[in-house]
Amino acid sequence: MRILVADDEPLIIDLLTEYLGAAGHEVASAYDAKSLIAMVESDPPELVFFDINMPGIKDSLSPNIVIPPALKNIPIVAVTGTDSEKLYKMGLPAGIQVLAKPIDFAEVDAIIAKIAGAA
């Protein structure tokens, strides 16, 4: 599966990229929302894992989450240290999966299996 990992924390990108690559996935990374959007628009992946609190997705001045329109037709997983109930109150669309930090790789596998099964 072609997967894009986007986070402003290099350690999270390294962990997910190494794990997903070892599992046989083709993985690309973005370190900010602008790069995430550009990569999705130029070569859409089959799945995106991204930090919901990354600048450009959720600004510190606003509690609202803004999902870029470029991600509209791609399965996305919000990677976050924020409680999922709070995220949905902040405007996270109901169809978006939430992956809590610290990352549980068994949960990553379950999410990918679910999305692959739905495709």
BELGIZI-V225330 format. One record per backbone hydrogen bond with DSSP energy under -1.0 kcal/mol. CO is the residue of the C=O (numbers start at 0). NH is the residue of the N-H. If there is no record, write none. Layout:
# BELGIZI-V225330
{{CO:NH} {CO:NH}}
This chain:
# BELGIZI-V225330
{{0:25} {1:45} {1:46} {2:27} {3:48} {4:29} {5:50} {8:12} {9:13} {10:14} {11:15} {12:16} {13:17} {14:18} {15:19} {16:20} {17:21} {18:22} {19:24} {20:23} {25:2} {27:4} {29:6} {31:35} {32:36} {33:37} {34:38} {35:39} {36:40} {37:41} {38:42} {46:3} {47:76} {48:5} {49:78} {50:53} {53:56} {53:57} {56:65} {58:61} {67:70} {68:71} {70:73} {74:47} {75:96} {76:49} {77:98} {78:51} {79:100} {82:86} {83:87} {84:88} {85:89} {86:91} {87:90} {89:64} {92:95} {96:77} {98:79} {103:107} {104:108} {105:109} {106:110} {107:111} {108:112} {109:113} {110:114} {111:115} {112:116} {113:117}}
